Amino acid sequence: AGVKGQPAFIFSFDPYFRWKFLKLGDKFNLLADAVASFGCVGQAFAYGLVIKPGLSYAFNDRLTLVTHLGNLGFVGEGSKIEYGLGILLDASVGLYWNF
């Protein structure tokens, strides 16, 4: 669903780089993900660069829990750019199977 009379097409490509900058014991790591976003929303080009701080916990060699607790960066769509700092507003939790 989109705005009446406007297309609801959204495409995004979001590669990221993860830096584990502090190891806390054998299981915990503090990390930061740098995410570059490129895509389109309707007819407008969308882009962004965001840093997401987080924490990981390795259950074992194969299974890791990763949490992110906010972001710092900017996103743009067409000629409009928004800068921001989100603390706990952009929280996420995920499980990774390492192979």
Buried (B, 14 or more C-beta within 10 A) or exposed (E): EEEEEEEEEEEEEEEEEBEEEEEEEEEEBBBBBBBBBEBBBBEEEBBBEBEBBBBBBBEEEEEBBBBBBBBBBEBBBEEEEEEBEBEEEBBEEEEEEEE
